[in-house]
Amino acid sequence: MSKVYLPILNNLLKIITNDYYNSKRLLAKDKIRVVKWEKKDDYFSDLIVTTAGEDIVLTYANQALKTQVEKLLFSHINVGTD
C-alpha cells in the first residue's frame, strides 16, 4: 500500500509546503510575521502576530482549526467534503 499512498502524500506535502512559503512571503511584504503559536488549553490556541506597529494575539478554537486543515487537505487531493 505504501507504493500507492506514499507518492500521493509526498506530492501533497510538497504542494502545501509551497503554499506555506508563498503565504509567508506575502505576509513579509506587508511586514507581518507569525511570532508564536501556543495552545492555551484543550479547546483554544493563541496565535501571536507582529505587524509594523503592534503585536496582535488571535484566539482560535482548536476544533475549528482542525476542520479548516481537513478542508484544505481534501481540496488539494480533490475529494469533496460535501
mmCIF file of the N, C-alpha and C atoms, coordinates in Angstrom:
data_MODEL
# 
_entry.id   MODEL 
# 
loop_
_atom_site.group_PDB 
_atom_site.id 
_atom_site.type_symbol 
_atom_site.label_atom_id 
_atom_site.label_alt_id 
_atom_site.label_comp_id 
_atom_site.label_asym_id 
_atom_site.label_entity_id 
_atom_site.label_seq_id 
_atom_site.pdbx_PDB_ins_code 
_atom_site.Cartn_x 
_atom_site.Cartn_y 
_atom_site.Cartn_z 
_atom_site.occupancy 
_atom_site.B_iso_or_equiv 
_atom_site.pdbx_formal_charge 
_atom_site.auth_seq_id 
_atom_site.auth_comp_id 
_atom_site.auth_asym_id 
_atom_site.auth_atom_id 
_atom_site.pdbx_PDB_model_num 
ATOM 1   N N  . MET A 1 1  ? 0.813   -1.194 0.000  1.00 0.00 ? 1  MET A N  1 
ATOM 2   C CA . MET A 1 1  ? 0.000   0.000  0.000  1.00 0.00 ? 1  MET A CA 1 
ATOM 3   C C  . MET A 1 1  ? 0.860   1.263  0.000  1.00 0.00 ? 1  MET A C  1 
ATOM 4   N N  . SER A 1 2  ? 2.052   1.177  0.578  1.00 0.00 ? 2  SER A N  1 
ATOM 5   C CA . SER A 1 2  ? 2.884   2.380  0.638  1.00 0.00 ? 2  SER A CA 1 
ATOM 6   C C  . SER A 1 2  ? 3.310   2.839  -0.751 1.00 0.00 ? 2  SER A C  1 
ATOM 7   N N  . LYS A 1 3  ? 3.404   1.912  -1.706 1.00 0.00 ? 3  LYS A N  1 
ATOM 8   C CA . LYS A 1 3  ? 3.769   2.295  -3.067 1.00 0.00 ? 3  LYS A CA 1 
ATOM 9   C C  . LYS A 1 3  ? 2.693   3.170  -3.705 1.00 0.00 ? 3  LYS A C  1 
ATOM 10  N N  . VAL A 1 4  ? 1.462   2.997  -3.263 1.00 0.00 ? 4  VAL A N  1 
ATOM 11  C CA . VAL A 1 4  ? 0.356   3.774  -3.808 1.00 0.00 ? 4  VAL A CA 1 
ATOM 12  C C  . VAL A 1 4  ? 0.226   5.115  -3.083 1.00 0.00 ? 4  VAL A C  1 
ATOM 13  N N  . TYR A 1 5  ? 0.229   5.076  -1.758 1.00 0.00 ? 5  TYR A N  1 
ATOM 14  C CA . TYR A 1 5  ? -0.070  6.277  -0.984 1.00 0.00 ? 5  TYR A CA 1 
ATOM 15  C C  . TYR A 1 5  ? 1.122   7.178  -0.743 1.00 0.00 ? 5  TYR A C  1 
ATOM 16  N N  . LEU A 1 6  ? 2.321   6.649  -0.682 1.00 0.00 ? 6  LEU A N  1 
ATOM 17  C CA . LEU A 1 6  ? 3.492   7.470  -0.404 1.00 0.00 ? 6  LEU A CA 1 
ATOM 18  C C  . LEU A 1 6  ? 3.718   8.554  -1.458 1.00 0.00 ? 6  LEU A C  1 
ATOM 19  N N  . PRO A 1 7  ? 3.652   8.263  -2.760 1.00 0.00 ? 7  PRO A N  1 
ATOM 20  C CA . PRO A 1 7  ? 3.806   9.330  -3.741 1.00 0.00 ? 7  PRO A CA 1 
ATOM 21  C C  . PRO A 1 7  ? 2.700   10.397 -3.655 1.00 0.00 ? 7  PRO A C  1 
ATOM 22  N N  . ILE A 1 8  ? 1.491   9.966  -3.354 1.00 0.00 ? 8  ILE A N  1 
ATOM 23  C CA . ILE A 1 8  ? 0.384   10.915 -3.225 1.00 0.00 ? 8  ILE A CA 1 
ATOM 24  C C  . ILE A 1 8  ? 0.635   11.844 -2.034 1.00 0.00 ? 8  ILE A C  1 
ATOM 25  N N  . LEU A 1 9  ? 1.027   11.273 -0.902 1.00 0.00 ? 9  LEU A N  1 
ATOM 26  C CA . LEU A 1 9  ? 1.285   12.082 0.284  1.00 0.00 ? 9  LEU A CA 1 
ATOM 27  C C  . LEU A 1 9  ? 2.501   12.987 0.110  1.00 0.00 ? 9  LEU A C  1 
ATOM 28  N N  . ASN A 1 10 ? 3.526   12.496 -0.555 1.00 0.00 ? 10 ASN A N  1 
ATOM 29  C CA . ASN A 1 10 ? 4.705   13.332 -0.814 1.00 0.00 ? 10 ASN A CA 1 
ATOM 30  C C  . ASN A 1 10 ? 4.354   14.522 -1.701 1.00 0.00 ? 10 ASN A C  1 
ATOM 31  N N  . ASN A 1 11 ? 3.531   14.288 -2.721 1.00 0.00 ? 11 ASN A N  1 
ATOM 32  C CA . ASN A 1 11 ? 3.098   15.371 -3.602 1.00 0.00 ? 11 ASN A CA 1 
ATOM 33  C C  . ASN A 1 11 ? 2.245   16.374 -2.835 1.00 0.00 ? 11 ASN A C  1 
ATOM 34  N N  . LEU A 1 12 ? 1.349   15.883 -2.008 1.00 0.00 ? 12 LEU A N  1 
ATOM 35  C CA . LEU A 1 12 ? 0.503   16.750 -1.198 1.00 0.00 ? 12 LEU A CA 1 
ATOM 36  C C  . LEU A 1 12 ? 1.348   17.593 -0.246 1.00 0.00 ? 12 LEU A C  1 
ATOM 37  N N  . LEU A 1 13 ? 2.320   16.996 0.384  1.00 0.00 ? 13 LEU A N  1 
ATOM 38  C CA . LEU A 1 13 ? 3.210   17.718 1.284  1.00 0.00 ? 13 LEU A CA 1 
ATOM 39  C C  . LEU A 1 13 ? 3.986   18.799 0.538  1.00 0.00 ? 13 LEU A C  1 
ATOM 40  N N  . LYS A 1 14 ? 4.431   18.502 -0.656 1.00 0.00 ? 14 LYS A N  1 
ATOM 41  C CA . LYS A 1 14 ? 5.170   19.455 -1.478 1.00 0.00 ? 14 LYS A CA 1 
ATOM 42  C C  . LYS A 1 14 ? 4.286   20.665 -1.841 1.00 0.00 ? 14 LYS A C  1 
ATOM 43  N N  . ILE A 1 15 ? 3.052   20.400 -2.220 1.00 0.00 ? 15 ILE A N  1 
ATOM 44  C CA . ILE A 1 15 ? 2.109   21.471 -2.574 1.00 0.00 ? 15 ILE A CA 1 
ATOM 45  C C  . ILE A 1 15 ? 1.820   22.361 -1.371 1.00 0.00 ? 15 ILE A C  1 
ATOM 46  N N  . ILE A 1 16 ? 1.551   21.747 -0.235 1.00 0.00 ? 16 ILE A N  1 
ATOM 47  C CA . ILE A 1 16 ? 1.222   22.519 0.964  1.00 0.00 ? 16 ILE A CA 1 
ATOM 48  C C  . ILE A 1 16 ? 2.430   23.307 1.453  1.00 0.00 ? 16 ILE A C  1 
ATOM 49  N N  . THR A 1 17 ? 3.619   22.746 1.350  1.00 0.00 ? 17 THR A N  1 
ATOM 50  C CA . THR A 1 17 ? 4.836   23.458 1.740  1.00 0.00 ? 17 THR A CA 1 
ATOM 51  C C  . THR A 1 17 ? 5.034   24.684 0.860  1.00 0.00 ? 17 THR A C  1 
ATOM 52  N N  . ASN A 1 18 ? 4.823   24.541 -0.441 1.00 0.00 ? 18 ASN A N  1 
ATOM 53  C CA . ASN A 1 18 ? 4.936   25.691 -1.344 1.00 0.00 ? 18 ASN A CA 1 
ATOM 54  C C  . ASN A 1 18 ? 3.907   26.758 -1.011 1.00 0.00 ? 18 ASN A C  1 
ATOM 55  N N  . ASP A 1 19 ? 2.671   26.365 -0.718 1.00 0.00 ? 19 ASP A N  1 
ATOM 56  C CA . ASP A 1 19 ? 1.633   27.316 -0.323 1.00 0.00 ? 19 ASP A CA 1 
ATOM 57  C C  . ASP A 1 19 ? 2.031   28.068 0.944  1.00 0.00 ? 19 ASP A C  1 
ATOM 58  N N  . TYR A 1 20 ? 2.600   27.334 1.898  1.00 0.00 ? 20 TYR A N  1 
ATOM 59  C CA . TYR A 1 20 ? 3.032   27.941 3.156  1.00 0.00 ? 20 TYR A CA 1 
ATOM 60  C C  . TYR A 1 20 ? 4.100   29.013 2.907  1.00 0.00 ? 20 TYR A C  1 
ATOM 61  N N  . TYR A 1 21 ? 5.122   28.685 2.134  1.00 0.00 ? 21 TYR A N  1 
ATOM 62  C CA . TYR A 1 21 ? 6.195   29.643 1.883  1.00 0.00 ? 21 TYR A CA 1 
ATOM 63  C C  . TYR A 1 21 ? 5.709   30.836 1.064  1.00 0.00 ? 21 TYR A C  1 
ATOM 64  N N  . ASN A 1 22 ? 4.815   30.620 0.124  1.00 0.00 ? 22 ASN A N  1 
ATOM 65  C CA . ASN A 1 22 ? 4.256   31.738 -0.641 1.00 0.00 ? 22 ASN A CA 1 
ATOM 66  C C  . ASN A 1 22 ? 3.439   32.666 0.254  1.00 0.00 ? 22 ASN A C  1 
ATOM 67  N N  . SER A 1 23 ? 2.652   32.090 1.151  1.00 0.00 ? 23 SER A N  1 
ATOM 68  C CA . SER A 1 23 ? 1.865   32.894 2.089  1.00 0.00 ? 23 SER A CA 1 
ATOM 69  C C  . SER A 1 23 ? 2.785   33.672 3.026  1.00 0.00 ? 23 SER A C  1 
ATOM 70  N N  . LYS A 1 24 ? 3.836   33.026 3.486  1.00 0.00 ? 24 LYS A N  1 
ATOM 71  C CA . LYS A 1 24 ? 4.788   33.674 4.385  1.00 0.00 ? 24 LYS A CA 1 
ATOM 72  C C  . LYS A 1 24 ? 5.472   34.861 3.692  1.00 0.00 ? 24 LYS A C  1 
ATOM 73  N N  . ARG A 1 25 ? 5.817   34.692 2.408  1.00 0.00 ? 25 ARG A N  1 
ATOM 74  C CA . ARG A 1 25 ? 6.430   35.788 1.649  1.00 0.00 ? 25 ARG A CA 1 
ATOM 75  C C  . ARG A 1 25 ? 5.470   36.960 1.483  1.00 0.00 ? 25 ARG A C  1 
ATOM 76  N N  . LEU A 1 26 ? 4.196   36.660 1.193  1.00 0.00 ? 26 LEU A N  1 
ATOM 77  C CA . LEU A 1 26 ? 3.203   37.728 1.033  1.00 0.00 ? 26 LEU A CA 1 
ATOM 78  C C  . LEU A 1 26 ? 3.018   38.504 2.336  1.00 0.00 ? 26 LEU A C  1 
ATOM 79  N N  . LEU A 1 27 ? 2.978   37.800 3.457  1.00 0.00 ? 27 LEU A N  1 
ATOM 80  C CA . LEU A 1 27 ? 2.856   38.479 4.744  1.00 0.00 ? 27 LEU A CA 1 
ATOM 81  C C  . LEU A 1 27 ? 4.097   39.314 5.043  1.00 0.00 ? 27 LEU A C  1 
ATOM 82  N N  . ALA A 1 28 ? 5.271   38.821 4.696  1.00 0.00 ? 28 ALA A N  1 
ATOM 83  C CA . ALA A 1 28 ? 6.515   39.553 4.946  1.00 0.00 ? 28 ALA A CA 1 
ATOM 84  C C  . ALA A 1 28 ? 6.557   40.853 4.163  1.00 0.00 ? 28 ALA A C  1 
ATOM 85  N N  . LYS A 1 29 ? 5.966   40.876 2.975  1.00 0.00 ? 29 LYS A N  1 
ATOM 86  C CA . LYS A 1 29 ? 5.910   42.121 2.190  1.00 0.00 ? 29 LYS A CA 1 
ATOM 87  C C  . LYS A 1 29 ? 5.155   43.211 2.936  1.00 0.00 ? 29 LYS A C  1 
ATOM 88  N N  . ASP A 1 30 ? 4.143   42.818 3.704  1.00 0.00 ? 30 ASP A N  1 
ATOM 89  C CA . ASP A 1 30 ? 3.356   43.769 4.487  1.00 0.00 ? 30 ASP A CA 1 
ATOM 90  C C  . ASP A 1 30 ? 3.864   43.893 5.922  1.00 0.00 ? 30 ASP A C  1 
ATOM 91  N N  . LYS A 1 31 ? 5.059   43.377 6.176  1.00 0.00 ? 31 LYS A N  1 
ATOM 92  C CA . LYS A 1 31 ? 5.703   43.415 7.483  1.00 0.00 ? 31 LYS A CA 1 
ATOM 93  C C  . LYS A 1 31 ? 4.844   42.752 8.560  1.00 0.00 ? 31 LYS A C  1 
ATOM 94  N N  . ILE A 1 32 ? 4.295   41.599 8.213  1.00 0.00 ? 32 ILE A N  1 
ATOM 95  C CA . ILE A 1 32 ? 3.511   40.796 9.152  1.00 0.00 ? 32 ILE A CA 1 
ATOM 96  C C  . ILE A 1 32 ? 4.252   39.481 9.367  1.00 0.00 ? 32 ILE A C  1 
ATOM 97  N N  . ARG A 1 33 ? 4.399   39.120 10.632 1.00 0.00 ? 33 ARG A N  1 
ATOM 98  C CA . ARG A 1 33 ? 5.145   37.904 10.952 1.00 0.00 ? 33 ARG A CA 1 
ATOM 99  C C  . ARG A 1 33 ? 4.467   37.157 12.083 1.00 0.00 ? 33 ARG A C  1 
ATOM 100 N N  . VAL A 1 34 ? 4.351   35.839 11.929 1.00 0.00 ? 34 VAL A N  1 
ATOM 101 C CA . VAL A 1 34 ? 3.823   34.994 12.997 1.00 0.00 ? 34 VAL A CA 1 
ATOM 102 C C  . VAL A 1 34 ? 4.950   34.746 13.983 1.00 0.00 ? 34 VAL A C  1 
ATOM 103 N N  . VAL A 1 35 ? 4.737   35.144 15.228 1.00 0.00 ? 35 VAL A N  1 
ATOM 104 C CA . VAL A 1 35 ? 5.775   35.029 16.239 1.00 0.00 ? 35 VAL A CA 1 
ATOM 105 C C  . VAL A 1 35 ? 5.685   33.707 16.972 1.00 0.00 ? 35 VAL A C  1 
ATOM 106 N N  . LYS A 1 36 ? 4.452   33.358 17.388 1.00 0.00 ? 36 LYS A N  1 
ATOM 107 C CA . LYS A 1 36 ? 4.325   32.193 18.254 1.00 0.00 ? 36 LYS A CA 1 
ATOM 108 C C  . LYS A 1 36 ? 2.921   31.614 18.146 1.00 0.00 ? 36 LYS A C  1 
ATOM 109 N N  . TRP A 1 37 ? 2.854   30.320 18.231 1.00 0.00 ? 37 TRP A N  1 
ATOM 110 C CA . TRP A 1 37 ? 1.590   29.596 18.278 1.00 0.00 ? 37 TRP A CA 1 
ATOM 111 C C  . TRP A 1 37 ? 1.611   28.795 19.570 1.00 0.00 ? 37 TRP A C  1 
ATOM 112 N N  . GLU A 1 38 ? 0.678   29.066 20.456 1.00 0.00 ? 38 GLU A N  1 
ATOM 113 C CA . GLU A 1 38 ? 0.693   28.326 21.712 1.00 0.00 ? 38 GLU A CA 1 
ATOM 114 C C  . GLU A 1 38 ? -0.708  27.840 22.070 1.00 0.00 ? 38 GLU A C  1 
ATOM 115 N N  . LYS A 1 39 ? -0.759  26.631 22.562 1.00 0.00 ? 39 LYS A N  1 
ATOM 116 C CA . LYS A 1 39 ? -2.020  26.013 22.961 1.00 0.00 ? 39 LYS A CA 1 
ATOM 117 C C  . LYS A 1 39 ? -2.378  26.506 24.363 1.00 0.00 ? 39 LYS A C  1 
ATOM 118 N N  . LYS A 1 40 ? -3.560  27.158 24.483 1.00 0.00 ? 40 LYS A N  1 
ATOM 119 C CA . LYS A 1 40 ? -3.997  27.653 25.787 1.00 0.00 ? 40 LYS A CA 1 
ATOM 120 C C  . LYS A 1 40 ? -4.518  26.514 26.648 1.00 0.00 ? 40 LYS A C  1 
ATOM 121 N N  . ASP A 1 41 ? -5.397  25.710 26.068 1.00 0.00 ? 41 ASP A N  1 
ATOM 122 C CA . ASP A 1 41 ? -5.974  24.566 26.769 1.00 0.00 ? 41 ASP A CA 1 
ATOM 123 C C  . ASP A 1 41 ? -6.439  23.570 25.715 1.00 0.00 ? 41 ASP A C  1 
ATOM 124 N N  . ASP A 1 42 ? -7.294  22.641 26.087 1.00 0.00 ? 42 ASP A N  1 
ATOM 125 C CA . ASP A 1 42 ? -7.753  21.628 25.139 1.00 0.00 ? 42 ASP A CA 1 
ATOM 126 C C  . ASP A 1 42 ? -8.656  22.193 24.056 1.00 0.00 ? 42 ASP A C  1 
ATOM 127 N N  . TYR A 1 43 ? -9.174  23.397 24.270 1.00 0.00 ? 43 TYR A N  1 
ATOM 128 C CA . TYR A 1 43 ? -10.180 23.936 23.356 1.00 0.00 ? 43 TYR A CA 1 
ATOM 129 C C  . TYR A 1 43 ? -9.721  25.132 22.525 1.00 0.00 ? 43 TYR A C  1 
ATOM 130 N N  . PHE A 1 44 ? -8.731  25.877 22.997 1.00 0.00 ? 44 PHE A N  1 
ATOM 131 C CA . PHE A 1 44 ? -8.321  27.095 22.303 1.00 0.00 ? 44 PHE A CA 1 
ATOM 132 C C  . PHE A 1 44 ? -6.808  27.195 22.175 1.00 0.00 ? 44 PHE A C  1 
ATOM 133 N N  . SER A 1 45 ? -6.377  27.905 21.112 1.00 0.00 ? 45 SER A N  1 
ATOM 134 C CA . SER A 1 45 ? -4.965  28.201 20.885 1.00 0.00 ? 45 SER A CA 1 
ATOM 135 C C  . SER A 1 45 ? -4.822  29.682 20.569 1.00 0.00 ? 45 SER A C  1 
ATOM 136 N N  . ASP A 1 46 ? -3.691  30.266 20.960 1.00 0.00 ? 46 ASP A N  1 
ATOM 137 C CA . ASP A 1 46 ? -3.400  31.662 20.675 1.00 0.00 ? 46 ASP A CA 1 
ATOM 138 C C  . ASP A 1 46 ? -2.337  31.746 19.586 1.00 0.00 ? 46 ASP A C  1 
ATOM 139 N N  . LEU A 1 47 ? -2.514  32.704 18.701 1.00 0.00 ? 47 LEU A N  1 
ATOM 140 C CA . LEU A 1 47 ? -1.544  32.997 17.654 1.00 0.00 ? 47 LEU A CA 1 
ATOM 141 C C  . LEU A 1 47 ? -1.074  34.421 17.878 1.00 0.00 ? 47 LEU A C  1 
ATOM 142 N N  . ILE A 1 48 ? 0.225   34.615 18.068 1.00 0.00 ? 48 ILE A N  1 
ATOM 143 C CA . ILE A 1 48 ? 0.782   35.942 18.280 1.00 0.00 ? 48 ILE A CA 1 
ATOM 144 C C  . ILE A 1 48 ? 1.415   36.388 16.972 1.00 0.00 ? 48 ILE A C  1 
ATOM 145 N N  . VAL A 1 49 ? 0.925   37.527 16.463 1.00 0.00 ? 49 VAL A N  1 
ATOM 146 C CA . VAL A 1 49 ? 1.346   38.061 15.170 1.00 0.00 ? 49 VAL A CA 1 
ATOM 147 C C  . VAL A 1 49 ? 1.934   39.451 15.389 1.00 0.00 ? 49 VAL A C  1 
ATOM 148 N N  . THR A 1 50 ? 3.065   39.735 14.742 1.00 0.00 ? 50 THR A N  1 
ATOM 149 C CA . THR A 1 50 ? 3.689   41.042 14.803 1.00 0.00 ? 50 THR A CA 1 
ATOM 150 C C  . THR A 1 50 ? 3.438   41.766 13.494 1.00 0.00 ? 50 THR A C  1 
ATOM 151 N N  . THR A 1 51 ? 2.966   43.007 13.608 1.00 0.00 ? 51 THR A N  1 
ATOM 152 C CA . THR A 1 51 ? 2.803   43.863 12.431 1.00 0.00 ? 51 THR A CA 1 
ATOM 153 C C  . THR A 1 51 ? 3.784   45.014 12.566 1.00 0.00 ? 51 THR A C  1 
ATOM 154 N N  . ALA A 1 52 ? 3.748   45.954 11.632 1.00 0.00 ? 52 ALA A N  1 
ATOM 155 C CA . ALA A 1 52 ? 4.686   47.067 11.653 1.00 0.00 ? 52 ALA A CA 1 
ATOM 156 C C  . ALA A 1 52 ? 4.545   47.907 12.926 1.00 0.00 ? 52 ALA A C  1 
ATOM 157 N N  . GLY A 1 53 ? 3.334   47.970 13.490 1.00 0.00 ? 53 GLY A N  1 
ATOM 158 C CA . GLY A 1 53 ? 3.135   48.846 14.631 1.00 0.00 ? 53 GLY A CA 1 
ATOM 159 C C  . GLY A 1 53 ? 2.824   48.174 15.950 1.00 0.00 ? 53 GLY A C  1 
ATOM 160 N N  . GLU A 1 54 ? 2.395   46.924 15.931 1.00 0.00 ? 54 GLU A N  1 
ATOM 161 C CA . GLU A 1 54 ? 1.963   46.307 17.180 1.00 0.00 ? 54 GLU A CA 1 
ATOM 162 C C  . GLU A 1 54 ? 1.981   44.786 17.110 1.00 0.00 ? 54 GLU A C  1 
ATOM 163 N N  . ASP A 1 55 ? 1.827   44.171 18.272 1.00 0.00 ? 55 ASP A N  1 
ATOM 164 C CA . ASP A 1 55 ? 1.657   42.726 18.371 1.00 0.00 ? 55 ASP A CA 1 
ATOM 165 C C  . ASP A 1 55 ? 0.176   42.441 18.573 1.00 0.00 ? 55 ASP A C  1 
ATOM 166 N N  . ILE A 1 56 ? -0.335  41.432 17.902 1.00 0.00 ? 56 ILE A N  1 
ATOM 167 C CA . ILE A 1 56 ? -1.744  41.075 17.988 1.00 0.00 ? 56 ILE A CA 1 
ATOM 168 C C  . ILE A 1 56 ? -1.836  39.620 18.443 1.00 0.00 ? 56 ILE A C  1 
ATOM 169 N N  . VAL A 1 57 ? -2.750  39.366 19.385 1.00 0.00 ? 57 VAL A N  1 
ATOM 170 C CA . VAL A 1 57 ? -2.995  37.999 19.840 1.00 0.00 ? 57 VAL A CA 1 
ATOM 171 C C  . VAL A 1 57 ? -4.357  37.577 19.305 1.00 0.00 ? 57 VAL A C  1 
ATOM 172 N N  . LEU A 1 58 ? -4.366  36.521 18.502 1.00 0.00 ? 58 LEU A N  1 
ATOM 173 C CA . LEU A 1 58 ? -5.594  35.974 17.928 1.00 0.00 ? 58 LEU A CA 1 
ATOM 174 C C  . LEU A 1 58 ? -5.882  34.636 18.589 1.00 0.00 ? 58 LEU A C  1 
ATOM 175 N N  . THR A 1 59 ? -7.121  34.425 19.013 1.00 0.00 ? 59 THR A N  1 
ATOM 176 C CA . THR A 1 59 ? -7.502  33.178 19.665 1.00 0.00 ? 59 THR A CA 1 
ATOM 177 C C  . THR A 1 59 ? -8.386  32.365 18.725 1.00 0.00 ? 59 THR A C  1 
ATOM 178 N N  . TYR A 1 60 ? -8.039  31.099 18.558 1.00 0.00 ? 60 TYR A N  1 
ATOM 179 C CA . TYR A 1 60 ? -8.772  30.207 17.665 1.00 0.00 ? 60 TYR A CA 1 
ATOM 180 C C  . TYR A 1 60 ? -9.227  28.967 18.426 1.00 0.00 ? 60 TYR A C  1 
ATOM 181 N N  . ALA A 1 61 ? -10.399 28.458 18.068 1.00 0.00 ? 61 ALA A N  1 
ATOM 182 C CA . ALA A 1 61 ? -10.878 27.194 18.617 1.00 0.00 ? 61 ALA A CA 1 
ATOM 183 C C  . ALA A 1 61 ? -10.144 26.060 17.919 1.00 0.00 ? 61 ALA A C  1 
ATOM 184 N N  . ASN A 1 62 ? -9.615  25.126 18.687 1.00 0.00 ? 62 ASN A N  1 
ATOM 185 C CA . ASN A 1 62 ? -8.841  24.017 18.124 1.00 0.00 ? 62 ASN A CA 1 
ATOM 186 C C  . ASN A 1 62 ? -9.673  23.174 17.159 1.00 0.00 ? 62 ASN A C  1 
ATOM 187 N N  . GLN A 1 63 ? -10.941 22.956 17.464 1.00 0.00 ? 63 GLN A N  1 
ATOM 188 C CA . GLN A 1 63 ? -11.796 22.159 16.588 1.00 0.00 ? 63 GLN A CA 1 
ATOM 189 C C  . GLN A 1 63 ? -11.991 22.863 15.239 1.00 0.00 ? 63 GLN A C  1 
ATOM 190 N N  . ALA A 1 64 ? -12.137 24.186 15.270 1.00 0.00 ? 64 ALA A N  1 
ATOM 191 C CA . ALA A 1 64 ? -12.289 24.943 14.028 1.00 0.00 ? 64 ALA A CA 1 
ATOM 192 C C  . ALA A 1 64 ? -11.014 24.861 13.191 1.00 0.00 ? 64 ALA A C  1 
ATOM 193 N N  . LEU A 1 65 ? -9.861  24.913 13.835 1.00 0.00 ? 65 LEU A N  1 
ATOM 194 C CA . LEU A 1 65 ? -8.589  24.773 13.114 1.00 0.00 ? 65 LEU A CA 1 
ATOM 195 C C  . LEU A 1 65 ? -8.478  23.401 12.471 1.00 0.00 ? 65 LEU A C  1 
ATOM 196 N N  . LYS A 1 66 ? -8.860  22.388 13.210 1.00 0.00 ? 66 LYS A N  1 
ATOM 197 C CA . LYS A 1 66 ? -8.810  21.024 12.679 1.00 0.00 ? 66 LYS A CA 1 
ATOM 198 C C  . LYS A 1 66 ? -9.705  20.892 11.450 1.00 0.00 ? 66 LYS A C  1 
ATOM 199 N N  . THR A 1 67 ? -10.895 21.459 11.522 1.00 0.00 ? 67 THR A N  1 
ATOM 200 C CA . THR A 1 67 ? -11.834 21.403 10.408 1.00 0.00 ? 67 THR A CA 1 
ATOM 201 C C  . THR A 1 67 ? -11.279 22.119 9.182  1.00 0.00 ? 67 THR A C  1 
ATOM 202 N N  . GLN A 1 68 ? -10.663 23.290 9.375  1.00 0.00 ? 68 GLN A N  1 
ATOM 203 C CA . GLN A 1 68 ? -10.095 24.040 8.256  1.00 0.00 ? 68 GLN A CA 1 
ATOM 204 C C  . GLN A 1 68 ? -8.935  23.289 7.602  1.00 0.00 ? 68 GLN A C  1 
ATOM 205 N N  . VAL A 1 69 ? -8.101  22.643 8.415  1.00 0.00 ? 69 VAL A N  1 
ATOM 206 C CA . VAL A 1 69 ? -6.985  21.857 7.869  1.00 0.00 ? 69 VAL A CA 1 
ATOM 207 C C  . VAL A 1 69 ? -7.516  20.675 7.064  1.00 0.00 ? 69 VAL A C  1 
ATOM 208 N N  . GLU A 1 70 ? -8.549  20.012 7.575  1.00 0.00 ? 70 GLU A N  1 
ATOM 209 C CA . GLU A 1 70 ? -9.148  18.898 6.840  1.00 0.00 ? 70 GLU A CA 1 
ATOM 210 C C  . GLU A 1 70 ? -9.693  19.365 5.494  1.00 0.00 ? 70 GLU A C  1 
ATOM 211 N N  . LYS A 1 71 ? -10.382 20.507 5.472  1.00 0.00 ? 71 LYS A N  1 
ATOM 212 C CA . LYS A 1 71 ? -10.922 21.052 4.216  1.00 0.00 ? 71 LYS A CA 1 
ATOM 213 C C  . LYS A 1 71 ? -9.799  21.376 3.237  1.00 0.00 ? 71 LYS A C  1 
ATOM 214 N N  . LEU A 1 72 ? -8.720  21.948 3.743  1.00 0.00 ? 72 LEU A N  1 
ATOM 215 C CA . LEU A 1 72 ? -7.572  22.271 2.898  1.00 0.00 ? 72 LEU A CA 1 
ATOM 216 C C  . LEU A 1 72 ? -6.967  21.011 2.287  1.00 0.00 ? 72 LEU A C  1 
ATOM 217 N N  . LEU A 1 73 ? -6.770  19.987 3.099  1.00 0.00 ? 73 LEU A N  1 
ATOM 218 C CA . LEU A 1 73 ? -6.209  18.736 2.597  1.00 0.00 ? 73 LEU A CA 1 
ATOM 219 C C  . LEU A 1 73 ? -7.130  18.091 1.560  1.00 0.00 ? 73 LEU A C  1 
ATOM 220 N N  . PHE A 1 74 ? -8.423  18.054 1.850  1.00 0.00 ? 74 PHE A N  1 
ATOM 221 C CA . PHE A 1 74 ? -9.367  17.475 0.894  1.00 0.00 ? 74 PHE A CA 1 
ATOM 222 C C  . PHE A 1 74 ? -9.397  18.261 -0.412 1.00 0.00 ? 74 PHE A C  1 
ATOM 223 N N  . SER A 1 75 ? -9.288  19.573 -0.331 1.00 0.00 ? 75 SER A N  1 
ATOM 224 C CA . SER A 1 75 ? -9.310  20.377 -1.561 1.00 0.00 ? 75 SER A CA 1 
ATOM 225 C C  . SER A 1 75 ? -8.073  20.110 -2.416 1.00 0.00 ? 75 SER A C  1 
ATOM 226 N N  . HIS A 1 76 ? -6.960  19.825 -1.774 1.00 0.00 ? 76 HIS A N  1 
ATOM 227 C CA . HIS A 1 76 ? -5.738  19.546 -2.529 1.00 0.00 ? 76 HIS A CA 1 
ATOM 228 C C  . HIS A 1 76 ? -5.710  18.152 -3.138 1.00 0.00 ? 76 HIS A C  1 
ATOM 229 N N  . ILE A 1 77 ? -6.430  17.220 -2.542 1.00 0.00 ? 77 ILE A N  1 
ATOM 230 C CA . ILE A 1 77 ? -6.459  15.872 -3.125 1.00 0.00 ? 77 ILE A CA 1 
ATOM 231 C C  . ILE A 1 77 ? -7.746  15.626 -3.908 1.00 0.00 ? 77 ILE A C  1 
ATOM 232 N N  . ASN A 1 78 ? -8.511  16.693 -4.140 1.00 0.00 ? 78 ASN A N  1 
ATOM 233 C CA . ASN A 1 78 ? -9.702  16.668 -4.967 1.00 0.00 ? 78 ASN A CA 1 
ATOM 234 C C  . ASN A 1 78 ? -10.765 15.688 -4.478 1.00 0.00 ? 78 ASN A C  1 
ATOM 235 N N  . VAL A 1 79 ? -10.963 15.631 -3.173 1.00 0.00 ? 79 VAL A N  1 
ATOM 236 C CA . VAL A 1 79 ? -12.023 14.814 -2.599 1.00 0.00 ? 79 VAL A CA 1 
ATOM 237 C C  . VAL A 1 79 ? -13.052 15.778 -2.039 1.00 0.00 ? 79 VAL A C  1 
ATOM 238 N N  . GLY A 1 80 ? -14.275 15.645 -2.455 1.00 0.00 ? 80 GLY A N  1 
ATOM 239 C CA . GLY A 1 80 ? -15.329 16.544 -1.987 1.00 0.00 ? 80 GLY A CA 1 
ATOM 240 C C  . GLY A 1 80 ? -15.664 16.302 -0.537 1.00 0.00 ? 80 GLY A C  1 
ATOM 241 N N  . THR A 1 81 ? -15.926 17.376 0.194  1.00 0.00 ? 81 THR A N  1 
ATOM 242 C CA . THR A 1 81 ? -16.299 17.273 1.603  1.00 0.00 ? 81 THR A CA 1 
ATOM 243 C C  . THR A 1 81 ? -17.792 17.416 1.803  1.00 0.00 ? 81 THR A C  1 
ATOM 244 N N  . ASP A 1 82 ? -18.534 17.640 0.736  1.00 0.00 ? 82 ASP A N  1 
ATOM 245 C CA . ASP A 1 82 ? -19.987 17.799 0.864  1.00 0.00 ? 82 ASP A CA 1 
ATOM 246 C C  . ASP A 1 82 ? -20.691 16.484 0.707  1.00 0.00 ? 82 ASP A C  1 
# 
